[in-house]
Each structure stands twice: as structure tokens, then as C-alpha cells.
């Protein structure tokens, strides 16, 4: 059953046309992922569907009366008053128990008792979880989720994936979390240059199908170009013939005047040639209007890093460190180290102390016990996940001028930002007019311009579009310095980090592998034991069957018969094998 039909939707803001032509049919129980570059209009389309904005042209048709839409905004859109209202409202609708149940599942305890001070101190993850719980409890027909996994830990993401699988309504998910999209959607709508394109399947299939479509269109375009070149060659050849025929038809002289038939022949030939030339020119014009267009290359976002100098092997060393707040221990008796050049992922649930460890490495907080050593020669660059700390009224250019003392550095930053998708007009915009993803890229540009050999990245892909995430991964793979990454982007952690610091059971433990290998190894002992037990039972059964067969054969023979000794020896060996297996 169709819930919503969108046709020829257009939306502009001032002189900027955001949506130029969007078509979409939304059916009951569909799982749709909405993707596109930062600024492509994803949130605008969500606002149009929700009704907080109206289209300039086109039509949205809702096919069900009193259609209830639950809209999860990005966490930065919520205020203390918003969350206070959520908690108060939860007592007045049927889903009150479900609201408390969801908040409890997500690790938020006794939210009914939270006061203004507690709400003002909410982390990004807590904001997201509280908003999700409120929307979930309202039992909507359509869920609009704008970056729902930003700030959620792995457990929170897994919970949301499981709940969406059980959700009976329709979901539209705006997300740059590739793992999450792969697990939750079966159709992708891409917004590019203000237009919508439909792709069946999850995110991985979308990327493969998009690449296939690109190559197919490129091949058709190249073949069309060969055909155009062939037509142009024919036009040039016909023009030469036509010009010759015109010259012959225009020649004067007694002999030609006597042979009027010859002149008429050349006139007729020239006319026919001109007609063929016009026909081929018309064919080229038609191809230009209706033919296959050169496929648009996906925007490339280029990041760049200076190669750090090597100044000794070990860069961080912790010896039996501990840290706690207000009587609550975050971690204790934890020892680990980091070598230069290692790429380490910090893994653990929200509130386990990952950000606290970063603050300790930056010298902002001290250990309660033990020793934490950071190489005094280390140049540390830190990218926070907060993109609201940039001066809101300054333009991008003013921010660059303030950041750099040397004018050549500003020039390098401008070039860098151009490679990251900032055109000249965007450099003149004040920060508050930029999307969260664009602000993240500005902060990355600031970080890249510094000399450093230790990068600490706190949720670096938050707010970045998919193309930017993939390009950043390629750059981080090439980076020769030391990386510490806090991220809930599993694809980023899997691809970049070859070592982990695991925050678990009140301790920090160094893991000598990437995340996926660690997960497999954690699951393997139970699986391995079960498999080993099953294999043992199968071996015992095979031996028992063979021994039964041998007893049958031996019963037919006398000890002096040929073959008896051989069968008897095999029986004895099998009996010994069976006893050995029984010991295990």
C-alpha cells in the first residue's frame, strides 16, 4: 500500500536551488536510505515530508488519513527545553511505559528524575538516545531518522538495528553510517544535483550498482563519441565534394556552355551533397540534445597530511592507571602502550571513559593513580566531535586569516578547502550558514595544516557525507603518523585500525588486532568448543560402526584363517583410539 507520493518536487532558498526534481513513492513497511553529499538536500526533503517546510513546486500526496510521522532530528537541533518537554509529555501518552523501557535499554536510568542541570549536561549520545526513545514511544507510521547513529556506541547501534527490524511501519533513514545502512535498508534514494535517483538494495549494493551504471553510461558515451566523429568525417568529406561540385557548376567557357548538361549535373550533385550535409548536421544536433550524456564523476574530496618525523619508537605508555568521578570508577589498574605509526581504535560503550582518556593524553585531566607518559617530542592534533565551537559569525576566509600567521598558509588552506568541495562563494559564507558536515571539513582543514605526529580523532566521520568518509579512510590509510580514533563507524575502525584499546569491565586492555578479528576471536572459543565436541562424537561414532563391522567379519573366521590376524589387529587399534577419545 502506497503511503506517500512525491512528484516533481522543487525547493530553493534564496538564489540556491536545493531540490530541482524529486520523485518518490513510499510504500508501507519500506526501508529507505536517503544519501547524498553534504548540502544535497536530504534534511530539506525530510522537512518537506514532515511538513515543517513547504515545496516551491511539485506535490506531496499522503494516501492515509492521520498519518503519524516520527522525526528524529540531529542531536544538535535539541535544547534543554526540548528534552524537558519530552520527559513531561511521555507521561501523557500510551507509550509512557515503552518510553521508559527504551531509555532503560539504551542505558539511560531514572530519566523521570532528571532536572535541568542534568539535561544541560547531556552528551551527544544521551541526546540521541532520549530523542529516539521519545519518538519510538509515540508509535509512528513513518520514522524519519536523520543521522540516528551519530554519538551512539556499538551496543546502541546494534539495539537500533534490531528494533528497526521489528518495526512494523516505514522508515526513511538519512545516514552516513555505511554499516547501519547495510543492516537496515533495502532501497537507496540518492540526491545529486537536486535530483533523485532510485537504487534497489542496501548501501553496498548501491555503491556497486552506481559504479556499474557509471561504467555502462561511460561506455555508451564513448561509443557515441566515435559515432559522432564518424558523422563529422562524413560531413567534411561531403563538404569537399560539394565545394568541388559548386566550383564545377560555376565554371564558364565555351566548351562548358555547349555542354549545359554537365553544368546541370554538377548543380544537382552539389544540391544533393548539401542536403546530406544538413541531414548529418541535424543528426549531430539531435545526439547533442537527446543522446547519452557524459556521466558525472563523483566528487572527490582530497585530504592531505604532512609526513611526521620519527623521534623514537614509543609514544604513549600507561602503567596501572585509574580514573573515576564522584565515587564511580571509569577504569582502574590499566596498563598499555602505543608505538609510533600505530593506528589504534578506542572501543567501548558510552560512558566507559574513552573521552576521559583523550583528555588525560591532552593534559586536561590527571590520572587518579598510576602513571601516564606521553612522549615530550609528540606534536598532538585533536579533532573534537563538537562542530558548534567555531565562531558562528565569522566567514570561512576570516577564520583562515585568524588561524594562520603566514599568508602562504592561508593559500594552502584555500587550496585544501577547494579540494574538499568548497567553492569561492562558500568561503564568503558565515559559519552558521554551513551544514554540520561542511563545518567538520573546515575543522579537518585546520587540523591538516598543523605539524603533528599524533592525531586524536573523536568521531571524525560524524556529519561527513559518504564520499567524504571513503576519501578520509583512504587518506588515513596513507598517514604515516600515530592515530587514535574514537568512532562508532565500524567500517572506518575495521579498515583503519590494526590495534585496539578496549574499555571493558572497568579496565583498558590493549588488543593486538582490528575490531572484526577481535569480534571473531571473542565468539570463537564457544563455537570452537562446540565444534570440537561435535567432531569428537562423530569420530567415536565412526569408530564404533567400524568395530561392529569388524566383529561381524571376525565371527565368520577362525583364528587360523587368512585375514583374521589383520582384522583383529585393526579392531585392537580402533579400541585403543576409542579409549583415547573417551579420555578427552
Rosetta blueprint (number, residue, H / E / L):
1 X L
2 X E
3 X E
4 X E
5 X E
6 X E
7 X E
8 X E
9 X E
10 X E
11 X E
12 X E
13 X E
14 X L
15 X L
16 X E
17 X E
18 X E
19 X E
20 X E
21 X E
22 X E
23 X E
24 X E
25 X E
26 X E
27 X E
28 X L
29 X L
30 X L
31 X E
32 X E
33 X E
34 X E
35 X E
36 X L
37 X L
38 X L
39 X L
40 X L
41 X L
42 X H
43 X H
44 X H
45 X H
46 X H
47 X H
48 X H
49 X H
50 X H
51 X L
52 X L
53 X L
54 X L
55 X L
56 X L
57 X E
58 X E
59 X E
60 X E
61 X E
62 X E
63 X L
64 X L
65 X L
66 X L
67 X L
68 X L
69 X E
70 X E
71 X E
72 X E
73 X L
74 X L
75 X H
76 X H
77 X H
78 X L
79 X L
80 X H
81 X H
82 X H
83 X H
84 X H
85 X H
86 X H
87 X H
88 X H
89 X H
90 X H
91 X L
92 X L
93 X L
94 X L
95 X L
96 X H
97 X H
98 X H
99 X H
100 X H
101 X H
102 X H
103 X H
104 X H
105 X H
106 X L
107 X L
108 X L
109 X L
110 X L
111 X H
112 X H
113 X H
114 X L
115 X L
116 X H
117 X H
118 X H
119 X H
120 X H
121 X L
122 X L
123 X L
124 X H
125 X H
126 X H
127 X H
128 X H
129 X H
130 X H
131 X H
132 X H
133 X H
134 X H
135 X H
136 X H
137 X H
138 X L
139 X L
140 X L
141 X L
142 X E
143 X E
144 X E
145 X E
146 X E
147 X L
148 X L
149 X L
150 X L
151 X L
152 X L
153 X L
154 X H
155 X H
156 X H
157 X H
158 X H
159 X H
160 X H
161 X H
162 X H
163 X H
164 X H
165 X H
166 X H
167 X L
168 X L
169 X L
170 X E
171 X E
172 X E
173 X E
174 X E
175 X L
176 X L
177 X L
178 X H
179 X H
180 X H
181 X H
182 X H
183 X H
184 X H
185 X L
186 X L
187 X E
188 X E
189 X E
190 X E
191 X E
192 X E
193 X L
194 X L
195 X E
196 X E
197 X E
198 X E
199 X E
200 X E
201 X L
202 X L
203 X H
204 X H
205 X H
206 X H
207 X H
208 X H
209 X H
210 X H
211 X H
212 X H
213 X H
214 X H
215 X H
216 X H
217 X H
218 X H
219 X H
220 X H
221 X H
222 X H
223 X H
224 X H
225 X H
226 X H
227 X H
228 X H
229 X H
230 X H
231 X H
232 X H
233 X H
234 X H
235 X H
236 X H
237 X H
238 X H
239 X H
240 X H
241 X H
242 X H
243 X H
244 X H
245 X H
246 X H
247 X H
248 X H
249 X H
250 X H
251 X L
252 X L
253 X L
254 X H
255 X H
256 X H
257 X H
258 X H
259 X L
260 X H
261 X H
262 X H
263 X H
264 X H
265 X H
266 X H
267 X H
268 X H
269 X H
270 X H
271 X H
272 X H
273 X H
274 X H
275 X H
276 X H
277 X H
278 X H
279 X H
280 X H
281 X H
282 X H
283 X H
284 X H
285 X H
286 X H
287 X H
288 X H
289 X H
290 X H
291 X L
292 X L
293 X L
294 X L
295 X L
296 X L
297 X L
298 X L
299 X L
300 X L
301 X L
302 X L
303 X L
304 X L
305 X L
306 X L
307 X L
308 X L
309 X L
310 X L
311 X L
312 X L
313 X L
314 X E
315 X E
316 X E
317 X E
318 X E
319 X E
320 X E
321 X E
322 X E
323 X E
324 X E
325 X E
326 X L
327 X L
328 X E
329 X E
330 X E
331 X E
332 X E
333 X E
334 X E
335 X E
336 X E
337 X E
338 X E
339 X E
340 X L
341 X L
342 X L
343 X E
344 X E
345 X E
346 X E
347 X E
348 X L
349 X L
350 X L
351 X L
352 X L
353 X L
354 X H
355 X H
356 X H
357 X H
358 X H
359 X H
360 X H
361 X H
362 X L
363 X L
364 X L
365 X L
366 X L
367 X L
368 X L
369 X E
370 X E
371 X E
372 X E
373 X E
374 X E
375 X L
376 X L
377 X L
378 X L
379 X L
380 X E
381 X E
382 X E
383 X E
384 X L
385 X L
386 X L
387 X L
388 X L
389 X L
390 X L
391 X L
392 X L
393 X L
394 X L
395 X E
396 X H
397 X H
398 X H
399 X H
400 X H
401 X H
402 X H
403 X H
404 X L
405 X L
406 X L
407 X H
408 X H
409 X H
410 X H
411 X H
412 X H
413 X H
414 X H
415 X H
416 X H
417 X H
418 X H
419 X H
420 X L
421 X L
422 X L
423 X L
424 X H
425 X H
426 X H
427 X H
428 X L
429 X L
430 X E
431 X H
432 X H
433 X H
434 X L
435 X L
436 X H
437 X H
438 X H
439 X H
440 X H
441 X H
442 X H
443 X H
444 X H
445 X H
446 X H
447 X H
448 X H
449 X L
450 X L
451 X L
452 X L
453 X L
454 X E
455 X E
456 X E
457 X E
458 X E
459 X L
460 X L
461 X L
462 X L
463 X L
464 X L
465 X L
466 X H
467 X H
468 X H
469 X H
470 X H
471 X H
472 X H
473 X H
474 X H
475 X H
476 X H
477 X H
478 X H
479 X L
480 X L
481 X L
482 X E
483 X E
484 X E
485 X E
486 X E
487 X L
488 X L
489 X L
490 X H
491 X H
492 X H
493 X H
494 X H
495 X H
496 X H
497 X L
498 X L
499 X E
500 X E
501 X E
502 X E
503 X E
504 X E
505 X L
506 X L
507 X E
508 X E
509 X E
510 X E
511 X E
512 X L
513 X L
514 X L
515 X H
516 X H
517 X H
518 X H
519 X H
520 X H
521 X H
522 X H
523 X H
524 X H
525 X H
526 X H
527 X H
528 X H
529 X H
530 X H
531 X H
532 X H
533 X H
534 X H
535 X H
536 X H
537 X H
538 X H
539 X H
540 X H
541 X H
542 X H
543 X H
544 X H
545 X H
546 X H
547 X H
548 X H
549 X H
550 X H
551 X H
552 X H
553 X H
554 X H
555 X H
556 X L
557 X L
558 X L
559 X L
560 X L
561 X L
562 X L
563 X L
564 X H
565 X H
566 X H
567 X H
568 X H
569 X H
570 X H
571 X H
572 X H
573 X H
574 X H
575 X H
576 X H
577 X H
578 X H
579 X H
580 X H
581 X H
582 X H
583 X H
584 X L
